[in-house]
Amino acid sequence: MTNSGRMYLLLSRYTKPLAEVDRHVIAHRAFLDRYYASGDLIVSGPMEPREGGVIIANTMPRERLDAMLAEDPFVRERVSEYQVIEFHAARRHAALAELVSLQ
């Protein structure tokens, strides 16, 4: 099986109080911006209530995803942990056709 169509739902849970998390938000957003620019991230945002966040990552090998997450300032500073849910994208909105492969 190729990596085409294999995507990831990333659930981030804060492990420290919000005041400590907030000290790393600017660096975390720069991390997100870098991976949006490369096409590796599709959507992200905080959970409600704000206990963590959600990211949908584009198709890539799992090893690449793990390396990418290790760069996240939230992970490096140990203020958040990710649960990674891998799924095979079987359908997509037409607007995502150029971004998400289903093969």
C-alpha angles and dihedrals in degrees: 000000000000125000091250110119093011107123136166137232107204119200113193119199120192114236096186134049117283092251089063093042090051091059088067101040096101092052091044091053091050088052090051092047091054092054094042087055091052092049093244095117126055106179138351142170147144123286120245112262091036100249095127139319146266128232131180110207124200126240115301140129114283091241090059091049091051091050090049093051091049087063093056109112089219089061096040091051091043095234094123141026127205129226106203118209112188118203139170111241103226097167136022141178112267090242089066096051094107093045105042124048118207098192 
